[in-house]
């Protein structure tokens, strides 16, 4: 029977006062009964607007209909026909701005919980111990993928399904890219990421870790000496931006990249690991995106008494997901909005003791479309903190572009591509954060998928 409830079936969660002291997953999976009830809210629209909102074109009504019928294997196959990382996407995609934003049920009430249903299917498939996919027969052509983040994994998966021999080169000691080093365990358990990667390996994808392209091998050497016919660059955007204000070199100031990498990839939160991490009483996180929320919530879990989000615009301009802001507030994060740092102040030991800030007001929209923050004269004040984490965005590392003749980049160091992800170097394609700068997991996956199609057409034309 159709379920015409105006509200989604709520997902179970850890209580805020419990979860802000551990790194276990915050939002829990639907039960079978919850999933079937929520699936019954889907109207199975003929024109399928939700599919148009998905960057990897998951046939959403199909998999939801299969859930309603109890065919979870069929639902999994329907999702993975176009999406290589369903358990990841079900957790971290901003569905509220993509597929769910287009859902007809959202006109009068809440949209169907597409992300929660996708996660349910993927998690149930894994929990039941389903077999890995079978290896695809090779077509004899070789493609190198640089970076094992969402763009690289998506591209590799698409190419493997088409029969290509794919080798992924990853700079870190574990594959997964930003899925491993950037997103905390409480949002995306690392076992989930590694399981998705094992599925790609079963298809025949090889993953080589601890290999920095541009140092150990160049892109040209991948072609000339190693026999690859095309290269996809999905190396992400791991070069942090800073504010260029006095005091950023003080002890206790770090980028969100460094802070989150120590916690997520190197497990500094786990007492069984020796990774050094700064434990602070009062922490300021500068920025308003998902990364800022991740850093603030992680600092709270490490034992900080007070964690401040310092953001120069208002909450309505925040780029972070509404869900992440909501969870941060529930966990006790203190939001200092319309506030901008102007100086980080140290003590006699060159260690952070406070941050000087100024109040802001919003003027006319700037090039980003958001209202421009304007300082309020005479409104300076000091925020007592002993750590500052800068989370104001990242740009691509220049190493690959700098060692690849003919590969053009823009003023931010992002690799230039055409609409098919083709770069200015013959046979080289790129996508994800290396092209756009820091963006979402699903957009990177969409770029990887699009590049794989272009690479297939390119190699067939040789």
C-alpha positions in Angstrom: 0.0 0.0 0.0 1.3 3.5 -0.7 2.5 5.5 2.2 1.2 9.1 1.9 2.9 10.3 5.1 4.3 13.8 4.6 7.3 13.0 6.7 10.3 10.6 6.2 10.7 7.7 8.4 13.3 9.0 10.8 16.7 7.3 10.9 17.9 6.1 14.3 20.8 8.1 15.8 23.1 8.0 18.8 22.1 10.5 21.4 24.1 13.8 21.2 25.4 13.6 24.7 26.7 10.1 24.0 28.0 10.4 20.5 30.0 13.6 21.1 32.4 11.5 23.2 33.0 8.7 20.7 33.9 8.2 17.1 31.2 5.6 16.3 28.7 6.3 13.5 26.1 8.9 14.4 23.3 8.0 12.1 22.3 4.3 12.1 20.9 2.2 9.3 17.2 1.7 8.7 15.7 -1.6 9.7 14.0 -3.7 7.0 10.6 -2.5 8.3 11.7 1.1 8.2 13.0 0.8 4.7 9.9 -0.8 3.3 7.7 1.8 5.0 9.8 4.6 3.5 10.0 3.0 0.1 6.2 3.0 0.0 6.3 6.8 0.0 7.8 6.8 -3.6 5.2 7.7 -6.3 7.4 6.0 -9.0 6.9 9.1 -11.2 7.0 8.5 -14.9 9.3 11.5 -15.6 11.7 10.6 -12.8 12.9 14.0 -11.7 15.1 12.5 -8.9 17.2 10.7 -11.5 18.0 14.0 -13.2 19.3 15.3 -9.8 21.8 12.4 -9.4 25.3 13.1 -10.9 25.8 9.3 -11.6 22.2 8.7 -12.8 21.1 6.0 -10.4 17.7 4.8 -11.5 16.1 5.7 -8.2 12.5 4.7 -8.6 13.6 1.2 -9.8 15.7 0.4 -6.7 13.1 1.8 -4.4 10.4 -0.3 -6.1 12.5 -3.4 -5.6 12.9 -2.6 -1.9 9.1 -2.4 -1.6 8.9 -5.9 -3.1 11.5 -7.2 -0.8 14.1 -7.8 -3.6 17.2 -6.4 -1.9 19.6 -8.1 -4.3 17.8 -6.6 -7.2 17.8 -3.2 -5.6 21.6 -3.5 -5.1 22.1 -4.4 -8.7 19.9 -1.5 -9.8 22.0 0.9 -7.8 25.4 -0.5 -8.7 24.6 -0.5 -12.4 25.6 3.2 -12.3 27.1 3.8 -8.9 30.3 2.1 -7.8 30.1 3.3 -4.1 26.5 3.0 -2.9 27.4 2.6 0.8 29.5 5.8 0.7 27.0 7.8 -1.3 24.2 6.8 1.0 26.0 8.4 3.9 27.8 11.5 2.6 26.1 12.7 -0.6 24.1 16.0 -0.2 20.9 14.4 -1.3 18.9 17.4 -0.1 20.5 19.5 -2.9 20.4 16.8 -5.6 18.0 13.8 -6.0 15.8 14.6 -3.0 15.5 18.2 -4.0 13.8 17.1 -7.2 11.5 14.6 -5.5 7.8 15.3 -6.1 6.9 14.3 -2.5 8.9 17.3 -1.4 6.4 19.7 -2.9 3.9 19.0 0.0 6.0 17.6 2.8 9.4 15.9 3.0 11.0 14.1 0.0 11.5 10.4 0.0 14.7 9.5 2.0 16.6 8.3 -1.0 20.0 8.5 0.7 18.9 6.4 3.6 17.3 3.8 1.4 20.5 3.6 -0.7 22.5 3.1 2.4 20.1 0.5 3.7 20.5 -1.6 0.5 24.3 -1.3 0.5 24.7 -2.1 4.2 22.3 -5.0 4.0 24.1 -6.4 1.0 27.4 -6.3 2.9 26.0 -7.6 6.2 24.5 -10.7 4.4 28.0 -11.6 3.2 27.1 -11.3 -0.5 29.8 -12.5 -2.9 32.2 -10.1 -4.5 31.6 -9.3 -8.2 33.2 -11.5 -10.8 36.4 -10.3 -12.5 35.7 -8.9 -16.0 37.4 -10.4 -19.0 40.2 -8.0 -20.2 40.0 -6.2 -23.5 43.8 -5.9 -23.5 44.0 -2.1 -23.0 45.6 -0.4 -20.0 44.6 2.8 -18.2 46.3 4.4 -15.2 44.3 6.2 -12.5 46.1 8.7 -10.3 44.4 9.0 -6.9 42.0 6.6 -5.2 39.4 9.1 -4.0 35.8 9.2 -5.2 36.7 10.4 -8.7 39.5 7.8 -9.2 37.5 4.9 -7.8 34.4 5.8 -9.9 36.5 6.1 -13.1 38.4 2.8 -12.3 35.1 1.0 -11.7 33.5 2.1 -14.9 36.6 1.2 -16.9 36.9 -2.2 -15.2 33.3 -3.0 -16.1 34.3 -2.2 -19.7 37.2 -4.7 -19.6 40.1 -2.3 -19.2 43.2 -3.3 -17.1 43.2 -0.5 -14.5 45.9 0.4 -12.1 45.2 3.0 -9.4 48.3 4.9 -8.0 47.7 6.2 -4.5 50.1 8.5 -2.6 49.0 7.4 0.9 49.6 4.0 2.5 45.8 3.2 2.3 43.5 3.8 -0.6 40.3 5.9 -0.4 41.6 9.4 -0.8 39.4 12.0 1.0 37.0 9.2 2.0 39.8 7.9 4.2 41.7 11.0 5.3 39.0 13.7 5.2 35.7 12.3 6.5 35.5 11.2 10.1 34.7 7.7 11.2 31.4 8.9 12.8 30.1 10.0 9.4 31.8 7.4 7.2 33.3 4.2 8.8 36.5 3.3 7.1 35.5 -0.4 6.9 32.7 0.7 4.6 35.2 2.5 2.2 37.6 -0.4 2.2 34.8 -2.9 1.5 33.7 -0.8 -1.6 37.4 -0.8 -2.7 37.5 -4.6 -2.4 34.5 -4.9 -4.7 36.5 -2.9 -7.3 39.6 -5.1 -6.8 37.3 -8.1 -7.4 36.5 -6.7 -10.8 40.2 -6.6 -11.6 41.3 -3.1 -10.6 44.8 -3.1 -9.1 45.7 -0.6 -6.4 49.3 0.5 -5.7 49.8 2.5 -2.6 52.7 4.7 -1.4 53.3 5.9 -4.9 53.5 9.7 -5.5 53.1 10.5 -9.2 55.4 13.3 -10.1 58.0 12.0 -7.7 58.4 8.2 -8.3 56.9 8.3 -11.8 55.8 11.1 -14.1 52.7 11.0 -16.2 54.9 10.8 -19.3 56.6 7.7 -17.9 53.2 6.1 -17.4 52.8 6.3 -21.1 56.3 5.9 -22.5 57.7 3.2 -20.1 54.8 1.5 -18.5 52.5 1.0 -21.5 49.4 2.8 -20.4 47.2 4.2 -23.2 45.4 6.8 -21.2 45.7 8.4 -17.7 43.0 9.8 -15.5 44.1 12.3 -12.8 41.8 12.2 -9.8 44.4 13.4 -7.2 42.0 15.7 -5.3 42.7 19.0 -3.7 44.9 18.5 -0.7 46.7 21.8 -0.6 45.2 23.8 2.3 44.3 27.5 2.1 45.2 29.9 5.0 44.0 33.3 6.0 47.3 35.1 5.8 46.8 36.9 9.1 49.3 37.5 11.9 49.9 34.5 14.1 49.2 31.6 11.7 52.7 30.2 12.4 52.1 29.8 16.1 52.1 26.4 17.8 48.5 25.3 18.0 47.4 26.4 14.5 46.8 23.7 11.9 45.0 23.2 8.7 41.9 21.0 8.8 43.6 18.7 6.3 46.4 17.9 8.8 44.1 17.7 11.8 41.6 15.4 10.1 44.3 13.2 8.4 45.8 12.5 11.8 42.5 11.6 13.2 40.9 9.7 10.3 43.7 8.0 8.3 46.2 7.7 11.2 43.6 7.1 13.9 44.9 9.5 16.5 41.6 9.2 18.4 42.4 5.5 19.1 44.7 4.9 22.1 46.1 1.9 20.4 47.8 4.2 17.9 50.8 6.4 18.5 49.8 9.3 16.2 50.4 12.6 18.0 47.4 14.9 18.2 46.9 18.2 20.1 44.3 17.9 22.9 43.0 21.3 23.7 40.5 22.9 26.1 39.2 25.7 23.8 39.3 25.2 20.0 38.3 27.6 17.2 37.5 26.2 13.8 37.5 28.8 11.1 35.1 28.1 8.2 31.5 27.1 7.5 31.7 24.1 5.2 31.4 20.3 5.9 35.1 20.1 6.6 34.7 22.8 9.3 31.9 20.8 10.9 34.0 17.6 10.7 36.9 19.3 12.4 34.8 20.9 15.1 32.9 17.7 15.9 36.2 15.7 16.0 37.8 18.3 18.4 34.8 17.9 20.7 35.2 14.1 20.7 38.9 14.5 21.5 37.9 16.2 24.8 37.7 19.9 24.1 35.4 21.7 26.6 34.6 24.5 24.1 34.6 24.3 20.4 33.7 27.4 18.3 32.8 27.6 14.6 34.0 31.0 13.5 32.3 32.0 10.2 32.2 35.4 8.6 28.7 35.1 7.1 25.3 34.0 8.6 24.0 30.5 8.9 21.9 30.8 5.7 25.1 31.3 3.7 26.9 28.3 5.2 28.0 25.8 2.5 27.8 22.9 5.0 25.0 20.4 4.8 22.0 21.3 7.0 22.2 17.9 8.6 25.9 18.5 9.6 25.1 21.9 11.1 22.2 20.4 13.0 24.3 17.5 14.4 27.1 19.9 15.4 24.7 22.1 17.3 23.2 19.1 19.0 26.7 18.0 20.1 27.4 21.3 21.8 29.4 23.2 19.1 29.3 27.0 19.7 28.6 28.9 16.5 30.1 32.4 16.3 28.5 33.7 13.1 29.2 37.0 11.3 32.6 36.9 12.9 36.0 37.0 11.2 39.5 36.4 12.6 42.0 39.2 12.2 44.9 37.9 14.3 46.0 34.8 16.3 47.7 35.8 19.5 50.4 33.8 21.2 52.0 33.6 24.6 55.7 33.8 25.6 56.1 30.2 24.3 54.8 31.1 20.8 51.7 29.0 21.5 48.1 30.1 20.8 46.4 31.8 23.7 43.5 33.7 21.9 42.2 34.8 18.6 41.3 38.4 17.8 38.1 38.7 15.8 35.9 41.4 14.3 32.1 41.4 13.9 30.7 41.5 10.3 27.6 42.5 8.6 26.3 41.4 5.2 26.3 43.7 2.2 25.5 43.0 -1.5 26.1 39.6 -3.0 29.6 38.9 -4.3 30.8 36.6 -7.1 29.8 33.5 -5.2 26.2 34.7 -5.0 26.4 35.1 -1.3 26.1 38.4 0.5 29.5 39.9 1.0 30.7 40.2 4.7 31.7 43.7 5.7 33.7 44.4 8.9 32.0 46.5 11.6 34.4 49.2 12.7 35.3 49.1 16.4 33.8 45.7 17.0 37.0 43.7 17.7 37.1 41.2 20.5 39.3 38.3 21.7 38.2 34.7 21.8 40.1 32.7 24.4 41.3 29.5 22.6 44.4 27.4 22.7 44.0 25.8 19.2 42.9 27.2 15.9 42.0 24.9 12.9 41.7 26.6 9.5 39.0 25.1 7.3 38.5 27.6 4.5 39.1 25.4 1.5 41.8 23.7 -0.5 43.4 23.7 -3.9 45.1 20.9 -5.9 48.7 20.1 -5.2 50.8 21.5 -8.1 53.1 18.4 -8.2 51.5 16.5 -11.1 50.8 19.6 -13.3 54.3 20.8 -12.6 55.9 17.6 -13.9 53.6 17.1 -16.9 54.5 19.2 -19.9 51.5 20.5 -21.8 49.1 20.1 -18.9 47.4 23.5 -18.4 46.0 24.7 -15.1 44.0 27.8 -14.0 45.0 30.5 -11.5 44.1 28.2 -8.5 46.1 25.3 -9.8 43.1 23.3 -11.0 43.6 21.2 -14.1 41.9 22.6 -17.2 39.6 20.2 -19.0 36.8 20.3 -21.6 33.3 19.1 -21.0 34.5 15.4 -21.5 37.1 15.7 -18.8 39.9 15.8 -21.5 43.0 17.9 -20.5 45.3 19.7 -22.8 47.8 16.8 -22.7 46.9 14.1 -25.2 45.5 10.9 -23.6 45.2 12.5 -20.2 41.8 13.1 -18.5 41.0 14.6 -15.1 38.1 15.1 -12.8 36.9 15.7 -9.2 38.6 18.2 -6.9 41.8 18.3 -9.0 39.6 20.1 -11.6 37.0 21.9 -9.6 38.7 22.5 -6.3 37.1 21.1 -3.2 33.5 19.9 -3.9 31.3 16.9 -3.1 32.0 13.2 -3.2 29.1 12.6 -5.7 30.2 15.3 -8.1 33.7 13.8 -8.1 32.2 10.4 -8.8 30.1 11.9 -11.7 33.3 13.4 -13.2 35.1 10.1 -12.9 32.3 8.3 -14.6 32.1 10.8 -17.4 35.9 10.6 -17.9 35.8 6.8 -18.1 33.3 7.1 -21.0 35.5 9.6 -22.8 38.6 7.4 -22.2 36.8 4.4 -23.7 35.9 6.4 -26.8 39.4 7.8 -27.0 41.1 4.4 -26.9 38.7 2.8 -29.3 39.5 5.6 -31.8 43.3 5.0 -31.7 
